Amino acid sequence: MDEDQDGDAEELYLGTKDKGWGKSVYDDDNGFVADPKAFYESDFDPDFWSEEEMTIFARRYSLFPKQFGKIAASLPQKTTAQCVAYYYLTKKED
């Protein structure tokens, strides 16, 4: 490689040619909370299950055993992970 080509490769590698030094291509907003005060002062408990949610879970589990994604789809306030946790916390020993 001659000197000119070497400089172009370095600029492309460092991201200085098109985007400028130090600019990130990936915009990470993981964990971003728009209103921290409301988030932390909320009375909302994601692990609380109402009687209605428990009934829906039981009905959906009987139709789709251990298919927690399908079960969670019927529970708008619950995630798949919360359904899995609920199952194992309330599972009776056989």
N, C-alpha and C positions, 0 to 999 in steps of 0.2 A: 504494500500500500504506500502511496506517496503521501506527503504531508497534508495535502488538501483533503484527501479522502479520510485520513486519520482524524482530522478535526471534525469533519461531518459525523463520523461514527461516534465520536466522543459526545458531541452535542445531542445526537439522537438518544444515546444511552443515558445521559444525565437529564434529559428532558428539557434542555435549554433552548432547543431550536424552535419548537412549536408552542410550548406551554409556559416556559419560564421556569427558573430554578425554584424549587421548594413547593410548587403547586401539586396537590395530590389529585390523582385521577379518580380515586375512590372516595366518595363522600360518605363517611361513616356516621350515621345518626343512631346507631345501636344504643339503646338505653336512654335515648333522649326523652326528657319529660318537659312538655311545654309549660305546664303550670305546677312547679314543685310544691308550692304551698297547698294547693287543692289536692294534689296527689298524696301527700303525707298526712293531711288532716282529714282525709275522707274516712267515713265510717264503713266503707265498702270492704267486705272481707271475702276474697275470692275463694276461700276454702269453706265458706258456709254453704250448706246445701239446704234449700227449702224442701218442704214436704212434696211439693209439686215436682221439683227437680229429681228427688229421690224416686218418685213413682215413675217418672219418664225414664230415668236411668234403668230401673228394674224391668220395665216393659221392653225397652230397646235392647237390653242385654239378653232377654229371653229370645228375641228375634235374631240378634247378631252377637253371639257369645264371643267375647274378647276382641271384637272389632270396634275398638274405642273411637276410631275416627268417625265411623258411622253413628255411633252413639252420641258423640259430641256434636255432630251436625244437627241433632234434635234439641240441643241445649245451647242456646245462643250466648249465654253468660259463662259457659264452661269450655275449656280447651281439652284437647285430647289427653294431655298430660294430667290435667285435673281429674278426668274420668278414670284414668289408670290408677292414680293415687287413691281415689275414692273406692275403687274396686278392691284394692289390696287392704285398705284400712277397714273395710266393712266385710271382707270375705270371712265366711265361717269355715272353720276347720272341718274337713270331711272325715 
